[in-house]
Amino acid sequence: MSFINAHTGEFAALLTAFFWTVSSLTFEAASRKAGSMAVNLIKLAIGFTFLSIYNLITRGLILPVDASSHNWMWLSVSGLLGFVLGDLTLFKAYTIIGSRFSMLIMTLVPPITTLFSWIMIGERLKMIHFLGMTLTFSGIALAIFSRNGKGEKLSLKLAPSGILYAICGAIGQALGLVLSKIGLKDYDPFAATQIRVMAGFAGFAILAFIFSRWSSILVAVKDRKSMLATTTGSVFGPFLGVSFSLISVKFTEAGIASTIMALVPVLIIPPAVILFKQKVTPAEVIGAVISVIGVAVFFM
C-alpha cells in the first residue's frame, strides 16, 4: 500500500493511458458516424453530467463554486485549448487516419508539453530531451512512411491532412496540460476537470452556432449507435481519463505523467487487431514502441 501511495501520480497516469485507449477507439467509431464537432459537444455534455454527480457525492457541491479566480481563469483557458483546439482536430484526424495512427502522432504531446513548460513555467530543457524527441519522431516516421519496392522513394501512407490534424491535436493537448498544472495548484482534480469541460462546451457551442452545426448534432443525438459509442467514450475520456490525468500531474512531474500516458499507441494495437481486424505491419509496431521509448528518454 505504501508503494502505491508513493507512486499515486504514476499509477494515475497508467490508468489514464488505459482510459484513453478505450475512449480513442469508441470516439473513432462515433466520429465516423456523427462528425467530430457533434461527438465533441455531446461527449462534453455527458462528461459534465458524470462529473457533476460525482462531485455532488464526494464534495457536496454540484458545481465548482469553491474554485478561486486563479483556478477559473487558467483552467478555463486550459479547457478551451485542450478540448476545443486539441480534441476537435484530434477527432477530425480519427475520421481521416484512424485512432491508432492518430494516437501514435499524439506521442508528440510530451515533447511539446516540455517545450511549453520550458517557455511558460521555466522547466529546464536538456540535451537528453533532444535525443528523446529524435527517437519519438523516428518512431512516428517509421510507422507512417512506406517504400513500395526496392529502390523506391519513401512515401506517406497516410493522408497529409489527417497527420496535420493530429499534430494540431497534440499541440492543443500539450498546452491544455501545462495550463492545467498552472491552474490546478491544490484544488480538487475532478472539480478542476469540471471547469475545463464547461469552458470546452462553451467553446464548441459557439462554434456550432457559427458553422450552423446544431441540426447535425440533433441527428447524432437520435442515433443510438453513435450515442452508445459517444457515451462510452465520454465515461472513459472527459470523466475518468482527464480527471486521472490531472491527478497524475498533481502527484508527479508533468513530464513523467506524459511519458506514461504516451503508452496509448502501444496499448491500442491489440484491440485494433482483435476487435477491428486492422492489419498492423511490423514497422508500425516497432515505430509505436520506438516513439514511446523516445518519450521515456525525453524525461530521463
VOPAGU-2260 file (C-alpha; in pm, 1 decimal, decimal comma):
REM VOPAGU-2260
SITE   aa  ch    i         X         Y         Z
SITE  MET   A    0       0,0       0,0       0,0
SITE  SER   A    1     287,4     238,8      82,0
SITE  PHE   A    2     434,8     165,8    -263,9
SITE  ILE   A    3     103,6     260,7    -427,6
SITE  ASN   A    4      76,5     575,7    -216,5
SITE  ALA   A    5     432,9     671,6    -309,3
SITE  HIS   A    6     354,5     638,5    -679,3
SITE  THR   A    7       0,0     773,2    -691,9
SITE  GLY   A    8      81,9    1000,4    -985,9
SITE  GLU   A    9     240,7     721,2   -1189,0
SITE  PHE   A   10     -49,0     478,3   -1131,6
SITE  ALA   A   11    -298,0     752,1   -1218,4
SITE  ALA   A   12    -108,4     813,1   -1544,5
SITE  LEU   A   13    -116,4     439,7   -1628,9
SITE  LEU   A   14    -491,8     428,0   -1570,9
SITE  THR   A   15    -523,1     739,6   -1786,8
SITE  ALA   A   16    -345,9     558,8   -2072,5
SITE  PHE   A   17    -591,1     268,8   -2043,6
SITE  PHE   A   18    -893,3     501,4   -2027,4
SITE  TRP   A   19    -774,3     698,9   -2329,9
SITE  THR   A   20    -720,7     378,5   -2526,6
SITE  VAL   A   21   -1085,0     284,9   -2475,1
SITE  SER   A   22   -1210,7     635,9   -2548,2
SITE  SER   A   23    -997,0     665,5   -2864,0
SITE  LEU   A   24   -1148,9     352,4   -3016,2
SITE  THR   A   25   -1506,9     444,4   -2927,4
SITE  PHE   A   26   -1471,5     807,5   -3034,9
SITE  GLU   A   27   -1327,9     698,9   -3370,4
SITE  ALA   A   28   -1640,5     491,8   -3431,7
SITE  ALA   A   29   -1868,3     775,8   -3320,5
SITE  SER   A   30   -1685,4    1046,4   -3519,1
SITE  ARG   A   31   -1700,3     847,2   -3841,6
SITE  LYS   A   32   -2077,1     819,9   -3797,0
SITE  ALA   A   33   -2178,7    1157,1   -3649,1
SITE  GLY   A   34   -1893,4    1400,2   -3720,5
SITE  SER   A   35   -1619,6    1535,2   -3493,1
SITE  MET   A   36   -1795,9    1851,6   -3371,6
SITE  ALA   A   37   -2119,4    1671,2   -3281,4
SITE  VAL   A   38   -1932,7    1398,9   -3092,1
SITE  ASN   A   39   -1719,6    1653,2   -2904,4
SITE  LEU   A   40   -2018,0    1860,1   -2792,2
SITE  ILE   A   41   -2218,4    1554,6   -2685,0
SITE  LYS   A   42   -1923,2    1394,4   -2504,7
SITE  LEU   A   43   -1859,8    1710,3   -2301,9
SITE  ALA   A   44   -2227,8    1732,0   -2203,5
SITE  ILE   A   45   -2221,8    1367,8   -2090,6
SITE  GLY   A   46   -1885,0    1410,8   -1919,2
SITE  PHE   A   47   -2013,4    1717,8   -1735,7
SITE  THR   A   48   -2315,6    1522,5   -1610,0
SITE  PHE   A   49   -2097,0    1244,0   -1468,3
SITE  LEU   A   50   -1859,0    1495,7   -1311,9
SITE  SER   A   51   -2145,4    1689,3   -1151,0
SITE  ILE   A   52   -2292,6    1373,6    -996,5
SITE  TYR   A   53   -1950,3    1258,5    -874,0
SITE  ASN   A   54   -1864,3    1598,3    -722,2
SITE  LEU   A   55   -2205,3    1619,7    -554,3
SITE  ILE   A   56   -2148,6    1279,8    -390,2
SITE  THR   A   57   -1782,8    1330,3    -291,8
SITE  ARG   A   58   -1768,9    1705,1    -226,4
SITE  GLY   A   59   -2129,6    1805,7    -162,8
SITE  LEU   A   60   -2104,2    2059,6    -445,9
SITE  ILE   A   61   -2266,6    2004,9    -784,4
SITE  LEU   A   62   -2069,3    2295,9    -934,0
SITE  PRO   A   63   -1711,1    2414,9    -861,8
SITE  VAL   A   64   -1827,6    2724,1    -671,9
SITE  ASP   A   65   -1534,3    2697,6    -429,8
SITE  ALA   A   66   -1274,3    2749,1    -702,3
SITE  SER   A   67   -1059,9    3061,7    -685,8
SITE  SER   A   68   -1039,0    3318,4    -964,6
SITE  HIS   A   69    -692,6    3176,0   -1038,9
SITE  ASN   A   70    -842,1    2828,5   -1084,2
SITE  TRP   A   71   -1123,5    2955,7   -1305,2
SITE  MET   A   72    -903,1    3164,5   -1531,2
SITE  TRP   A   73    -625,3    2914,2   -1603,3
SITE  LEU   A   74    -843,8    2601,8   -1609,1
SITE  SER   A   75   -1093,2    2769,3   -1843,7
SITE  VAL   A   76    -819,1    2863,2   -2088,8
SITE  SER   A   77    -683,2    2510,9   -2049,6
SITE  GLY   A   78   -1025,8    2369,1   -2136,8
SITE  LEU   A   79   -1060,9    2586,8   -2445,0
SITE  LEU   A   80    -719,9    2489,1   -2580,2
SITE  GLY   A   81    -722,2    2126,1   -2468,1
SITE  PHE   A   82   -1077,8    2040,4   -2571,1
SITE  VAL   A   83   -1168,9    2282,0   -2849,8
SITE  LEU   A   84    -834,3    2303,7   -3029,8
SITE  GLY   A   85    -694,9    1968,4   -2917,8
SITE  ASP   A   86    -996,9    1737,6   -2936,4
SITE  LEU   A   87   -1171,5    1893,0   -3236,3
SITE  THR   A   88    -863,0    1845,0   -3452,6
SITE  LEU   A   89    -783,2    1504,4   -3298,5
SITE  PHE   A   90   -1133,4    1373,2   -3365,9
SITE  LYS   A   91   -1109,6    1501,9   -3721,4
SITE  ALA   A   92    -785,9    1303,9   -3753,0
SITE  TYR   A   93    -973,4     994,2   -3629,8
SITE  THR   A   94   -1205,4    1016,5   -3930,7
SITE  ILE   A   95    -914,1    1051,6   -4175,7
SITE  ILE   A   96    -629,1     831,3   -4049,2
SITE  GLY   A   97    -796,5     637,3   -3764,6
SITE  SER   A   98    -740,0     635,5   -3388,3
SITE  ARG   A   99    -434,0     407,8   -3397,8
SITE  PHE   A  100    -221,6     638,8   -3612,1
SITE  SER   A  101    -370,3     950,0   -3451,0
SITE  MET   A  102    -266,3     830,9   -3105,6
SITE  LEU   A  103      78,9     743,1   -3238,8
SITE  ILE   A  104     123,7    1103,5   -3352,7
SITE  MET   A  105      -5,1    1210,0   -3011,6
SITE  THR   A  106     320,6    1078,4   -2862,9
SITE  LEU   A  107     439,3    1424,7   -2961,9
SITE  VAL   A  108     242,0    1560,7   -2665,7
SITE  PRO   A  109     518,1    1501,6   -2403,9
SITE  PRO   A  110     794,2    1676,1   -2604,7
SITE  ILE   A  111     559,7    1962,7   -2688,3
SITE  THR   A  112     446,0    1974,5   -2324,2
SITE  THR   A  113     804,2    2005,3   -2205,5
SITE  LEU   A  114     874,3    2274,6   -2463,0
SITE  PHE   A  115     575,8    2478,6   -2342,6
SITE  SER   A  116     669,7    2407,7   -1978,7
SITE  TRP   A  117    1016,4    2547,6   -2050,9
SITE  ILE   A  118     866,2    2859,3   -2210,6
SITE  MET   A  119     579,8    2917,2   -1965,3
SITE  ILE   A  120     689,4    2788,1   -1624,2
SITE  GLY   A  121    1067,4    2769,2   -1655,8
SITE  GLU   A  122    1123,7    2391,3   -1656,8
SITE  ARG   A  123    1471,5    2302,4   -1783,8
SITE  LEU   A  124    1540,0    2168,9   -2132,5
SITE  LYS   A  125    1843,1    1937,5   -2161,9
SITE  MET   A  126    2031,3    1755,6   -2438,1
SITE  ILE   A  127    1861,0    1427,4   -2339,7
SITE  HIS   A  128    1533,9    1591,4   -2438,3
SITE  PHE   A  129    1654,7    1633,9   -2793,6
SITE  LEU   A  130    1756,2    1266,3   -2806,6
SITE  GLY   A  131    1409,3    1167,6   -2686,9
SITE  MET   A  132    1247,1    1395,1   -2940,3
SITE  THR   A  133    1457,8    1240,2   -3218,5
SITE  LEU   A  134    1351,4     888,2   -3116,0
SITE  THR   A  135     986,9     991,0   -3098,2
SITE  PHE   A  136     995,3    1147,7   -3444,4
SITE  SER   A  137    1183,7     844,2   -3579,2
SITE  GLY   A  138     924,0     603,5   -3441,8
SITE  ILE   A  139     638,4     801,8   -3592,1
SITE  ALA   A  140     819,7     828,9   -3927,0
SITE  LEU   A  141     883,5     452,7   -3933,1
SITE  ALA   A  142     513,6     386,5   -3886,5
SITE  ILE   A  143     367,6     642,1   -4128,8
SITE  PHE   A  144     617,0     615,8   -4418,2
SITE  SER   A  145     642,8     319,8   -4653,1
SITE  ARG   A  146     850,5     206,6   -4951,1
SITE  ASN   A  147     657,2      31,9   -5228,9
SITE  GLY   A  148     955,3    -159,7   -5361,9
SITE  LYS   A  149    1331,7    -189,4   -5354,3
SITE  GLY   A  150    1489,7     132,9   -5469,2
SITE  GLU   A  151    1159,7     320,8   -5442,9
SITE  LYS   A  152    1139,8     651,7   -5257,5
SITE  LEU   A  153     973,6     672,5   -4917,8
SITE  SER   A  154     615,8     791,9   -4935,3
SITE  LEU   A  155     344,8     876,9   -4684,0
SITE  LYS   A  156      87,2     603,2   -4645,0
SITE  LEU   A  157    -149,3     837,7   -4462,0
SITE  ALA   A  158    -340,2    1145,5   -4577,5
SITE  PRO   A  159    -131,9    1459,8   -4500,5
SITE  SER   A  160    -445,0    1640,2   -4376,4
SITE  GLY   A  161    -500,5    1368,0   -4114,9
SITE  ILE   A  162    -141,1    1397,6   -3993,7
SITE  LEU   A  163    -175,5    1777,1   -3971,8
SITE  TYR   A  164    -496,9    1749,8   -3771,1
SITE  ALA   A  165    -331,9    1502,3   -3532,4
SITE  ILE   A  166     -33,4    1736,1   -3482,6
SITE  CYS   A  167    -271,2    2024,2   -3404,6
SITE  GLY   A  168    -442,3    1793,7   -3155,8
SITE  ALA   A  169    -107,6    1724,9   -2988,2
SITE  ILE   A  170     -33,6    2097,7   -2960,2
SITE  GLY   A  171    -376,2    2168,7   -2809,7
SITE  GLN   A  172    -349,4    1891,2   -2553,1
SITE  ALA   A  173       6,1    1989,5   -2456,6
SITE  LEU   A  174     -99,5    2348,5   -2395,2
SITE  GLY   A  175    -401,1    2227,2   -2200,4
SITE  LEU   A  176    -185,2    2007,7   -1976,9
SITE  VAL   A  177      63,1    2283,6   -1891,9
SITE  LEU   A  178    -211,4    2536,9   -1821,8
SITE  SER   A  179    -391,3    2277,1   -1607,0
SITE  LYS   A  180     -79,6    2238,8   -1393,2
SITE  ILE   A  181     -65,1    2616,8   -1352,0
SITE  GLY   A  182    -434,1    2643,5   -1267,7
SITE  LEU   A  183    -476,2    2332,5   -1052,1
SITE  LYS   A  184    -249,3    2405,6    -753,9
SITE  ASP   A  185    -416,7    2236,0    -451,8
SITE  TYR   A  186    -766,2    2232,3    -599,7
SITE  ASP   A  187    -968,9    1911,7    -643,6
SITE  PRO   A  188    -880,2    1744,1    -978,9
SITE  PHE   A  189   -1237,5    1635,4   -1056,4
SITE  ALA   A  190   -1378,0    1981,8    -986,4
SITE  ALA   A  191   -1094,5    2125,2   -1196,2
SITE  THR   A  192   -1193,4    1894,6   -1480,8
SITE  GLN   A  193   -1549,4    2022,1   -1446,6
SITE  ILE   A  194   -1427,5    2377,5   -1507,0
SITE  ARG   A  195   -1228,5    2264,9   -1811,9
SITE  VAL   A  196   -1530,0    2077,1   -1950,3
SITE  MET   A  197   -1757,7    2378,7   -1900,2
SITE  ALA   A  198   -1515,4    2600,5   -2090,1
SITE  GLY   A  199   -1477,4    2342,0   -2365,2
SITE  PHE   A  200   -1854,5    2302,7   -2400,5
SITE  ALA   A  201   -1899,9    2679,6   -2427,4
SITE  GLY   A  202   -1631,5    2692,5   -2695,5
SITE  PHE   A  203   -1791,7    2414,1   -2901,3
SITE  ALA   A  204   -2139,6    2566,5   -2860,7
SITE  ILE   A  205   -2012,5    2894,4   -3006,3
SITE  LEU   A  206   -1850,9    2708,3   -3298,9
SITE  ALA   A  207   -2173,6    2514,0   -3358,1
SITE  PHE   A  208   -2364,6    2842,6   -3390,0
SITE  ILE   A  209   -2101,0    2998,4   -3614,4
SITE  PHE   A  210   -2088,9    2699,7   -3852,0
SITE  SER   A  211   -2460,0    2608,3   -3821,5
SITE  ARG   A  212   -2397,5    2254,7   -3696,1
SITE  TRP   A  213   -2685,7    2220,4   -3449,8
SITE  SER   A  214   -2901,1    2021,4   -3694,1
SITE  SER   A  215   -2626,8    1756,8   -3736,7
SITE  ILE   A  216   -2584,7    1744,5   -3358,2
SITE  LEU   A  217   -2957,9    1670,8   -3313,7
SITE  VAL   A  218   -2931,8    1392,3   -3572,4
SITE  ALA   A  219   -2636,6    1243,3   -3382,1
SITE  VAL   A  220   -2831,1    1252,0   -3053,0
SITE  LYS   A  221   -3112,7    1049,7   -3211,0
SITE  ASP   A  222   -2875,8     783,8   -3348,1
SITE  ARG   A  223   -2849,1     501,9   -3090,1
SITE  LYS   A  224   -2521,5     352,0   -3211,6
SITE  SER   A  225   -2334,1     681,8   -3222,8
SITE  MET   A  226   -2477,9     781,5   -2883,3
SITE  LEU   A  227   -2369,8     449,2   -2727,5
SITE  ALA   A  228   -2016,0     493,0   -2863,0
SITE  THR   A  229   -2006,3     859,5   -2757,9
SITE  THR   A  230   -2138,0     780,3   -2408,0
SITE  THR   A  231   -1880,0     504,7   -2356,6
SITE  GLY   A  232   -1601,5     733,4   -2476,9
SITE  SER   A  233   -1729,1    1013,4   -2254,4
SITE  VAL   A  234   -1707,8     799,8   -1941,3
SITE  PHE   A  235   -1352,5     692,1   -2020,4
SITE  GLY   A  236   -1243,0    1022,9   -2176,7
SITE  PRO   A  237   -1354,2    1357,7   -2024,0
SITE  PHE   A  238   -1468,8    1194,3   -1698,0
SITE  LEU   A  239   -1214,9     927,3   -1597,7
SITE  GLY   A  240    -929,7     997,1   -1839,2
SITE  VAL   A  241    -899,0    1372,3   -1799,3
SITE  SER   A  242    -961,8    1360,1   -1423,6
SITE  PHE   A  243    -695,8    1094,6   -1366,9
SITE  SER   A  244    -453,1    1289,0   -1587,8
SITE  LEU   A  245    -495,1    1583,8   -1350,7
SITE  ILE   A  246    -445,3    1354,0   -1050,2
SITE  SER   A  247    -126,4    1235,5   -1217,8
SITE  VAL   A  248      19,5    1582,6   -1281,4
SITE  LYS   A  249     -77,4    1680,1    -926,1
SITE  PHE   A  250     125,0    1398,5    -765,6
SITE  THR   A  251     415,6    1370,4   -1008,0
SITE  GLU   A  252     604,4    1578,5   -1261,6
SITE  ALA   A  253     420,2    1669,8   -1580,6
SITE  GLY   A  254     692,7    1501,6   -1787,9
SITE  ILE   A  255     669,0    1167,6   -1603,8
SITE  ALA   A  256     290,4    1176,0   -1627,8
SITE  SER   A  257     303,6    1248,3   -2001,2
SITE  THR   A  258     552,1     964,8   -2058,0
SITE  ILE   A  259     324,0     702,2   -1903,9
SITE  MET   A  260      15,2     845,4   -2074,3
SITE  ALA   A  261     200,3     814,7   -2405,1
SITE  LEU   A  262     166,2     433,6   -2388,9
SITE  VAL   A  263    -169,8     459,5   -2568,0
SITE  PRO   A  264     -30,5     390,1   -2921,2
SITE  VAL   A  265     110,8      59,0   -2793,0
SITE  LEU   A  266    -194,1     -33,1   -2583,4
SITE  ILE   A  267    -427,3      39,8   -2875,2
SITE  ILE   A  268    -265,7    -214,9   -3111,1
SITE  PRO   A  269    -416,3    -539,5   -2964,1
SITE  PRO   A  270    -780,7    -416,1   -2964,7
SITE  ALA   A  271    -731,8    -264,1   -3312,2
SITE  VAL   A  272    -624,6    -607,4   -3440,1
SITE  ILE   A  273    -867,5    -821,7   -3239,7
SITE  LEU   A  274   -1181,3    -606,8   -3242,9
SITE  PHE   A  275   -1146,4    -408,2   -3565,7
SITE  LYS   A  276    -946,7    -662,6   -3769,2
SITE  GLN   A  277    -693,1    -396,0   -3867,7
SITE  LYS   A  278    -374,2    -509,5   -4039,4
SITE  VAL   A  279     -71,3    -395,5   -3842,0
SITE  THR   A  280     272,4    -421,1   -4001,2
SITE  PRO   A  281     589,2    -498,0   -3800,6
SITE  ALA   A  282     719,3    -149,8   -3890,5
SITE  GLU   A  283     410,6       9,1   -3733,5
SITE  VAL   A  284     452,3    -190,4   -3411,8
SITE  ILE   A  285     825,1    -113,0   -3393,2
SITE  GLY   A  286     754,5     252,3   -3471,2
SITE  ALA   A  287     499,1     275,0   -3189,5
SITE  VAL   A  288     743,6     116,6   -2942,1
SITE  ILE   A  289    1029,5     346,5   -3052,0
SITE  SER   A  290     809,6     654,6   -3018,7
SITE  VAL   A  291     714,0     557,1   -2662,3
SITE  ILE   A  292    1080,6     484,1   -2579,1
SITE  GLY   A  293    1159,5     829,7   -2714,9
SITE  VAL   A  294     906,1     979,8   -2478,6
SITE  ALA   A  295    1058,3     787,4   -2187,5
SITE  VAL   A  296    1412,0     901,4   -2278,4
SITE  PHE   A  297    1281,8    1254,5   -2310,4
SITE  PHE   A  298    1212,4    1263,6   -1936,3
SITE  MET   A  299    1513,9    1070,0   -1800,7
